[in-house]
Amino acid sequence: MLERLIQSLETAPIVKRGEYNYFIHPITDGVPLLEPALLREIGCAMVRCLDFAGVDKIVVCEAMGIHIGVALSMMTDIPLVVVRKRSYGLPGEVAVHQTTGYSKGELYLNGVEAGDRVVIIDDVCSTGGTMRALISAIESTGAEIADICVVIGRGDAEIGRPIRTLVRIEVDEDRVRVVDTGC
């Protein structure tokens, strides 16, 4: 079912960043090339995995959630909210303070309001830092989170609620190994 994704992960190059084995992949990095068939496979898997009934908005983080969110929005006709890396100062904007295993930063949520029912989509969840911050920001607006799905799960991040994962991986200094398929 996820043959392209599994094959592309298992052949992904590994780069060492300090003690962290970082894999380079089109879904998580946008390089070397993002094939439409891979994106379509992921979009179709997420459509099968999630219940979009009653969902008002798909929420993704800049930058690597955007391409997945666009595919899902086009497939479901559900509007897309992109959590941005810069503030626009719009009324109701919520700052999202994120800390991951390898970065810190601010993101800004606009376009989610009380009563909205949203699905959160992302490329990867490793430490859970971004996801926990995003959940808190969305909840602060009074919106309801219907579901969460990431393409790739790495590690055992605890985010305080269920998270659907298309594939779960382990990474060592030599390669990526797909250890489980979800949904």
C-alpha positions in Angstrom: 0.0 0.0 0.0 2.8 2.5 0.8 5.4 0.9 -1.4 6.8 4.2 -2.8 7.1 5.8 0.6 8.7 2.7 2.2 11.2 2.3 -0.7 12.1 6.0 -0.7 12.7 6.0 3.0 14.8 2.8 3.0 17.1 4.4 0.4 17.2 7.9 1.9 20.7 9.3 2.6 21.8 9.8 6.3 23.6 12.9 7.5 25.1 13.1 11.0 24.2 16.4 12.9 26.1 16.2 16.1 24.8 12.9 17.7 21.6 13.0 15.6 21.3 10.7 12.5 19.2 12.9 10.2 17.6 11.3 7.1 17.1 13.4 3.9 13.8 12.7 2.2 11.5 14.5 -0.2 8.6 14.5 2.3 10.6 15.9 5.2 13.1 18.1 3.3 11.8 18.7 -0.2 14.9 17.3 -1.7 16.2 15.8 -3.8 12.9 15.7 -5.7 9.3 15.2 -4.7 7.5 12.9 -7.1 3.8 13.5 -7.6 3.1 9.7 -7.3 4.7 9.7 -3.8 2.6 12.6 -2.7 -0.5 11.0 -4.2 0.2 7.8 -2.4 0.5 9.6 0.9 -2.6 11.7 0.3 -4.7 8.6 -0.5 -3.4 6.8 2.6 -4.4 9.8 4.8 -7.8 10.0 3.2 -8.3 6.3 4.0 -6.9 6.7 7.5 -8.8 9.7 8.7 -12.4 10.5 9.2 -12.9 14.0 7.7 -16.7 14.1 8.4 -17.5 17.5 10.0 -13.9 18.8 9.6 -13.8 22.5 8.7 -10.0 23.0 8.2 -6.8 21.1 7.7 -3.9 22.6 9.7 -0.3 22.2 8.7 3.0 23.8 9.7 5.3 25.7 7.4 7.3 24.4 5.6 7.2 20.7 5.2 3.5 20.1 6.0 2.4 22.4 3.2 2.7 20.0 0.3 0.9 17.3 2.1 -1.8 19.7 3.2 -2.3 21.0 -0.3 -2.8 17.4 -1.6 -5.3 16.6 1.1 -7.1 19.9 0.7 -7.5 19.3 -3.0 -8.7 15.7 -2.4 -11.2 16.6 0.3 -12.3 20.2 -0.6 -11.5 21.1 3.0 -9.7 24.5 3.4 -6.1 24.6 4.4 -4.5 26.6 7.3 -0.8 27.0 7.2 0.9 27.8 10.5 3.6 30.3 9.4 7.1 31.1 10.6 6.4 34.8 10.7 3.8 37.0 12.4 1.2 38.8 10.3 -0.3 40.6 13.3 -3.9 39.6 12.3 -6.6 39.7 14.9 -6.8 36.4 16.7 -3.2 35.4 15.7 -1.7 32.9 18.2 2.0 32.5 18.8 3.2 28.8 18.8 6.4 28.4 20.8 8.1 25.2 19.5 11.1 23.4 20.8 12.2 20.2 19.1 15.2 18.0 19.6 17.2 20.1 17.1 15.6 23.5 16.9 13.6 26.2 18.6 11.4 28.8 17.1 8.1 30.7 16.8 5.2 29.8 14.6 2.0 31.8 14.1 -1.5 30.4 13.8 -4.1 32.4 12.0 -7.5 31.4 10.6 -8.6 28.9 13.3 -11.5 30.0 15.4 -13.7 28.8 18.3 -16.0 26.1 17.1 -13.8 25.0 14.2 -13.2 21.3 13.9 -9.7 20.7 12.5 -7.3 17.9 11.5 -3.6 18.4 12.0 -1.3 17.0 9.4 2.5 17.0 9.4 5.5 15.3 7.7 7.2 13.8 10.7 6.9 13.6 14.5 10.2 12.8 16.3 10.3 14.6 19.6 6.7 15.9 19.6 7.8 19.5 20.5 6.1 21.1 17.5 3.0 19.0 17.8 2.5 19.7 21.5 2.9 23.4 20.9 0.5 23.4 17.9 -2.1 21.4 19.9 -2.0 23.9 22.7 -2.3 26.8 20.4 -5.3 25.3 18.5 -7.0 24.5 21.8 -6.5 28.0 23.0 -8.7 29.3 20.1 -11.6 27.1 21.2 -11.3 24.9 18.2 -11.7 21.1 18.4 -9.0 18.8 17.1 -10.7 15.9 15.3 -7.6 14.0 14.5 -3.8 14.1 14.0 -1.8 12.3 11.3 1.8 12.4 10.4 3.5 10.6 7.5 6.5 9.4 9.5 6.9 8.6 13.2 10.3 8.5 14.6 11.0 7.7 18.3 8.4 7.6 21.0 7.2 11.2 21.2 4.4 11.7 23.8 2.0 14.4 22.7 -0.8 13.7 25.2 -3.3 12.4 22.7 -3.5 9.7 19.9 -1.5 10.4 16.7 -1.9 8.4 13.5 1.2 7.5 11.7 1.5 6.2 8.1 4.9 4.6 8.8 7.2 4.3 11.9 10.9 4.3 11.3 14.2 3.8 13.0 17.4 5.6 11.8 21.0 4.6 12.5 24.2 6.0 11.0 23.8 3.7 7.9 20.1 3.6 7.0 16.4 4.2 7.6 14.4 1.1 8.5 10.6 1.1 8.3 9.5 -0.9 11.4 5.8 -0.5 11.2 3.0 0.8 9.0 0.0 2.4 10.6 -3.4 3.4 9.5 
